[in-house]
Amino acid sequence: MKTFAALALWLTACAYGKTCSFPRGTLVVPPAQNAAATQGIAVNGLGTAAKSAPFGVTITSSLSQVTQPEVEYCDQAPGSFLMTRIVPNTTTMFGVYSNYEDQQAYAYQTLNVSSGAASVVSTVTLGQVNPQLAAQSLQQVLDFNHEVLQLPSGNTAVLAHNEELVPCSEYPTECWTGYIQPQVDIMGDQLLVLDPNGNLLWTWNAFTCPNCAKELSIGERAVLGEKCIQGPPQYCPITLATEADDWLHMNSISYDPADGNLVVSIRHQDAIIKIAYQNGSGDGHILWRLGHGGGFTMTNSLSIPSPWFSHQHDVEVVSDNPLTLSLFDNGNTRHASNSSALSRVQVLTVDESNHTADIAFNYDLPVYSSSYGSVQALVNGNWWVLAGNIASGSGAVYSQGYEITPAGVVVYEVQYPRWAYRSWRLTGISPFAPEPY
């Protein structure tokens, strides 16, 4: 492995018209000898959903000292930029941009970091995409959210919300106690694939996909009854009502190179599905559903209590032979029935032919992160983990990053006094780390 400068990237709250405020992190466990201490960290932090406090990007160049930032990027209020992915060994990152006052200005962006600054390379807005959907008589979307992912083809996969009004008489389980309207607003999800210029190539809709009525029924209310409202703190982009049932809450996409299909995390159903994308030629039917009550049997050879994940984040294909998935198990459903239940890291091996799953690695974290989080396989065999939203005793929230060995030993740990969405260790964002490893 080549030696290169360490890098940290943190997406943090900043006030409109002011310099981004980047909080200094606390080094809890200094990098041990067997830590990948020379790999940079990229952390995406969420400060607040308030309209007056959009998100920005800051970069620091030290792992062991957690120094102040050297680069900052802030978008204009009343919007917010949420970093989702960074392309390894490049200067490119992706994210979604929200504008709470102009829905058509919702966008996904490509950023470049070079010469000590972050700049926008390209922006694709709802105003560009929705007319293309309408021209094909497809349902238009409300926003872009949670995931922007570059596929091997160079095209981009992005998640978006949609919504429908559903009669209570037809779907009574969707009308929660006290609901007095004849219809309930259901927030759904779409998955779009676009070329680098924002031209629509392929789309998938949870309301209309070929076998969604069976595999992902709208009659399945969110596991913990989550709702979404137009106003603060969520600023839900719904238009047909003031609140909606947050039915699915898809939050990550990963690509399986073995078959060219897409693996998607569905937080509010405690489920992972594989969608027949087939490098753009698939019809979008659901190939399988993984999770408690899904179509797979959990082998659980490690005898882990309550082995199934719940309200998970960042489901990633880390190997395709056999199919191996890493994920951050927030554990909200376990926590709802047992307040002492904590979050954990899981790596699952999946037998798609026999519909069985097994836990290859499980690490119980010492914290409960009710939302956000990510897990990344490092080249030294360790795992880099973000617990993104931890409540402190004082009511404040913070995030914690851990590097964990396959033997379950923490060899590096850092804490920030902000919540955070995802965290990456990487190389290749010049001028700090130009060398590949």
N, C-alpha and C positions, 0 to 999 in steps of 0.2 A: 504494500500500500504506500502510495506517495504521501509525503508530509505536506500539509497545506494549512493555511490560517483557519482558525475556528471562526464560525459565523453564527450570529443569532438574529433572528428576524421576529419581531413582535408587533402584532397589529393591535393598536391600543386606542383608547378614546381620546378625542381632542375636541376642543371647543371651537365653534365657528369663528374664523378670523384670528385665531391664536395659534401658536406653535403647538404641535402635538406634545402631550405630557406623557413621558415614558417613565414608569416607575422602576427603580432599581430592584433587581431580584435578590433573593437571599440564597446563598449557597448552603444547602443543608448537608449534603455529602459530597466532598470534593472528588473529582474523577480518580478512581482507583487505577492501578496499573493495567487491569484487564478491561477498562472502559474504553469506548471509542472516543476518547477525549479530543482527538483532532478533527472529528467530524463536526461540522457546524450545526447549530440549532436554528430552525425556523419556527417561530411560535406566532400563532394568530390569536390575538386577544380581543375580547369583546368587552367594552367598558360599560355602555349604557345604551338603551334603545331610545333615549330621549331625542327629539328632533334637533335640539340644539347641540348635540354631542355626537357627531359622526365619527367613524372609525378611521384610523390611519395606519401606515406601515412605518416601523422604525427598525433599524439594523444595528446590531453591535457586533464586535469582533473578538469576544472573549467568552470562553466557556467557564474557565476556572475562577474568574473574578466577577463575572456578570456586570460588565461596565455599562456606562451610559451609551445611548445610541449614537451612531455615526451618520446614519441616513434616516430621513423621515419622509413619509408620503401621506398626505391628507387630501381627501376629496372635499368638494364643496358642500356645505350645508344647504338644504336639509337632508342630505343623503348620507349613506354609510357604505364603506367598502369592506367586504368580508373575504379574506383570502381563503381559497379552498385547496389548491394544489400548486406545487412547484415542480417543474420539469427537471429531473436530476441532471447535473452536469451542464446546465444551461443558465442563462440569466433571466429565464422566463417564469412568471408566476401567473396564476389565474385567480379570478375572484368574481363575486357578484356585487353589483352596485344597486342600492335601494334609494329611491327618492320618494319620501313620504307625501310630497305635495304634487307630484306629477307622475302618475302611474305609468305613462308611456315612456318615461325616462328610466324606468327600471332597466338594468342592463347587466351583461356580463362583460368583463374586461380582461385583457391581456396586458400585463405590466412587464417592464424590463428594468433591471437594476444594473447600472454601469456608471463608471466615473463618479462614484459616491452619491448617486441619486437614483430615485425610482421614478419612472415615467410611464404614461399610458401609451401602449403600442396600438391597441385597437379596442373599440367599443361596439357591441351589438346590442341594440335596444329593443324593447317590446314594440316600439313603433315600427321597427324593421321586420320583426318576426310575425306579429299578429296578422298583418295583411297577407302574408304567405299562407298562414293557416286558413284564413278566411277564403282565400282563392281556391283552396282544396276542400272547402266545406268541412273543415276540421275545427274543433273547439279551440277558441282562443285562450291564452293564458293570462294570469294575473300578475306574475312576477317571475324572476329567476331566483333560486334559493339553494342553499346548502352545498351544492356540488357543481363545479365546472371541471371537467376532466378531458385532457387531450388523449385521444385514441391513437393506436399505432398508425392509422391511416393519415394522421395529421388533422382529422376532423375533431370536432368538440362535442362531447355529451354534456348536457346541462339539465338540471331538474327545474321544474316550474309547477306552480299551483294552478288549479282550476276549481270551479265550484258548480254545484247544482242544487236546486230546491227539490226536496223529496217529500212526498205526501206522508204525513204521520200515519194515516190510515193504512198505507201500504208497507211502511217500515216502522212499526211502533217501537222497536228497540232503539231506534235512533232519536226518539223524542224523550229526552230525559225528564225526570220528575219535575213537575211544575211548568213544563213547556206548554204554552197556551196557543201558539200559532198552528194553523192547519198544515204548515210545511216546516221542514227543518232544513237549514242550509248546511250542506255537506262540502267541506273542503277536500278536494281530491288532488291528484298529482299527475303530471305529464312528464315524459322524458323525451327530450328533443336531441337530435344529432344534426349539426350544422357544419358547413365547410368554413374555412378560415375567414371568408368574407361575409358570413352570416346567412348564407343561402340554406334553406331548410332541405335536408336530405331524407330524414326518417323521423317518425314520431310514434310514441306509445302513450295511451291514455288509460288510466285505471278504471274509468267509467265504461269504456267501450272495447277493451282488448278482447281477443277471441274467446278466452276461457276465464276471464276475470269474474264473471258472475258465479262461477263454481269455486275457483281457487282463491279469490279475494273479494268475497261478497260484500256489497255495500251494507248488508244487514249486520255485519260484524262491527259493532261500535268500537271505538278506541278502547284498548284494554282497561285503562284507568279513567275513561270518560273525559279525556281532554277536550277542551273547547278553545276556540280562537276568537278574539274580539277585535273590532276595528280600531279602537282607541288604545291608549297606553296601558300597559307597557309593551304590548305585542305589535301594535300597528298592523294587524292582519289585513291583507289587501283585498278582502272580500267586498263584493259590491251588491249582493242580493239581500243581505240582512246585516244586522249589527254584530251578530256572533254566529259562529259555525261550529259544527262538530269536526274536530281535527282528526279525521278518520284514519289516515295513513301516516303522515309525517315522514315521507321518505327523506333520508339524509345522507346517503352515499351511493356512488356507483363505482364498480370495479369491472375490469375487462378480463375475461378468461381466454387466454390465447389458444387453448386446446380446441375450442369450437367457435370462437368469435362471438360469444354471447355475453350478456351483461348481468352481473350480480348486484342486486340492489338491496339496501337495508331499509326496512320499514319499522321505524321506531315504535309507533303507537299500536302496532299489531304484534310486537315482539317476534318479528318474522324477518327472514331473508328469502328473497325469491331470485330465480334465474329466469331472465327474459330472452326469448328467441330473437336475438338481433342478427346473428349470423353475418357479421360484417356488412350489415345494411340490406341483406336480402331476406331476413326473417320476417315472419308475420306478427311477431310480438306476443305470441301466446306464452303463458307461464309454464316453464318446463318442470319446475318443482318449487315447493315451499318448505323451508327449513325453520324449525322452532317448535316450542311446546304446542302440541295439538296439530302440528303440521304432518306431512307425509313421511317423515323420517323417524326411525328408531334410534335413540341415543344409547350407544354401547357403554359409554362411561367407564372405560377400563381403569381410570384413576380413582373411581369411587368418590367423585366430587358431590357434596350435598347440593341439592337443587341444581342439577347440571345445566339446565337450559338458560341461555342469556335472556335479558329483557331490557327494552328501551335502549338498545345498543347503538353505538356510533362507529363510523369508519370501518365498515366491513371490507376487507381487502383480500384479493387473490394473491397469495404469496408463493404458491406453487400449483402447477396444473397436473402433476403426476406423482401421487394422487392429488386431487383437488384439495388444497389446504387454504383455509380462511383464517385471518387474524381479525380480532375485533375488540373494541372496548365495551365491556359489559357494565353499563351504568347500574343495572340491577334495580330499577324503580319498582318493578312488580314484586320482587322479593322484599324490597324495603317497605312496601305498602303493608305487607302482612307481618313483617318483623323489622322493627325500627333499628335494630342493631346490625342488619345486613349491610354489607359494604360493597363497593364496586370492585371489579376484577378484570384481569386480562385473560383472554381465551384465544387459543389456537385450535381449530377444529380440522380434522381430516374427514372428508365427505366422500362416501361411496355412492355415486350417482346412480349406478345400475341397480344396486341392492337397497337403496334408500336407507342407509345407515350413516350415522355420524359418530365420531369419537373425539374425545378431548386429548389432544397431543400435548398441550401445555395449559396450565391454569395457575394464575398468581393472584392471590387475594390481597388487594391493596389495603392499607390502613385507613383509608378515607372513603367517604361516600360522595360521589360526584353525581348530582341529580341530572345534569345535562352536559353536553359537549364531551370531547375526549377523542383520542386517536391512539393507534398502535402501529409502530413501524419496525420492520425487520432490518437490523443493521448488518453490515457486511462482516462484522466480527462474530456473528451468531447471537448477539444480545438483542433485546427488544427495547425500543424507545417508546415510552408511554406518557400520555398526557391525561391527567385527571383535571377536567377543565372548569368545574364549577362546584367548589367545596364551600360549605357554610362554616364560618368560624363561630366560636361561642359568643362573640359580640354582635353577631348578625351580619358582619361583612362577609364577602366571598373572596376566594383566592383560587389559584390554580397551581398544580404541582406536576413537575416533570421527573420521570424516573428512567434510568437505564438499568435493566434487569437481565441478569445472565440466565441461560437455560436451567441452571441449578436453583434459580429463585433468589439470587443475591443482588441487592441494590448496590451498584458500583458508582452511581452518580445521581444526584438529586438536587433539584433547584425549585424554588418557590417564588411566585410573583403575586403581588396584592391586587390582581385583576382576574376576572374569569377569562377563559381562552377557549377557542373553538378547536383548532388543530395545531399540532406541533411537528415539525420535520427536522431531521438531521440530514444534512446534505452537503455536497460540494458544488462548485461551479458557478457561484454568483460572484462575478468579478466586480471590483478588483480585489476582493478579499480572499477568494478561494478559487483561483482560476484552474488549478490542476485537478484532473480526474483521479480517482483512486481505483 
